[in-house]
């Protein structure tokens, strides 16, 4: 990852990933990352340290909790896609008043249930 420090976009969708290496926080110029259709259960918090990140796609993972307060302080963030994640009711209530960007979520009835 450190070799590609000037990277602007990263597409890792559909790779069965469940975590990101800590080196991702070194991608200070990253503007968009697509992590959809993976196996993340925990929100990859390294991404909250990226000052240029505008678009974050985490659609169709297994994420329940999201660090809304950290996301709310990200200066460039414009869109986060969390559709088809089993988000907790707390995230659904807390997020809207705190965020200044678009946060896409599935309706509660359409969200995937967490695996047993």
Buried (B, 14 or more C-beta within 10 A) or exposed (E): BEEEEEBEEBEBBEEEBEEBEEEBBBBEEBBBBBBBBBEBBBBBEBBBBBEBBBBBBBBBBBBBEBBBEEBBEBEEBBEBBBBBBBBBEEBBEBBEEEBEBEBEBBEEEEBBEEEE
